[in-house]
Structure formats: structure tokens, C-alpha cells
Amino acid sequence: MKEIQFSLASTIDKAMQQLYDASRDGNIYYGIFNDKTINSNMSIDEAYIAIVGMNKSDYEKFQEQEFENMKARMKNREKADKWLMPDKEE
């Protein structure tokens, strides 16, 4: 197997695409992503499971839910600020 270095800004999808593109020469390539080894023989879901512990679809749903939770927390903070400091300028 031959090693590939990923850029610091790589996503899992970009890293896997880089591995797939390199493997067109018939070799197997691998790289380290967030301290986890992924290789060109893995599927996208296998790479996601190795790195984040869930498949791509579940991870995307998780991210969406976390984003919605963050927006709700921000909204609640804004409400609390208005309640605690009613004279606060907006």
C-alpha cells in the first residue's frame, strides 16, 4: 500500500475521492484522517464509520440535528438576555 497525505482542510469525502483517484493505477492507497487509517478499498460508509463511528447518512442527520439544537440554544440565550437585561440596547 502507498500512503497519501491529506490537506488539513480535507473532508472525509474529499479524502476518499483522493484515495479513489490515486488507486486508478491499480495500487491500494491509504492515509491518516483524524488519527484513523482509511484506504482506497473502503466504501464511503466504511470510512465514515472508522472516523466518526456512524455511516455517512447517519452522520449528516446528526450534523443537521446538532445545528438545529445550536440554533435553539442561541434563541433561548437571546430570550434569557432580554429577560435578564430588559433595558439592553439591540
Stockholm file with secondary structure:
# STOCKHOLM 1.0

chainA/1-90         MKEIQFSLASTIDKAMQQLYDASRDGNIYYGIFNDKTINSNMSIDEAYIAIVGMNKSDYEKFQEQEFENMKARMKNREKADKWLMPDKEE
#=GR chainA/1-90 SS CEECCCCTTCCHHHHHHHHHHHGGGSCCEEEEETTEEEETTSCHHHHHHHHHSSCHHHHHHHHHHHHHHHHHHHHHHHHHHHHHCTTCCC
#=GC SS_cons        CEECCCCTTCCHHHHHHHHHHHGGGSCCEEEEETTEEEETTSCHHHHHHHHHSSCHHHHHHHHHHHHHHHHHHHHHHHHHHHHHCTTCCC
//
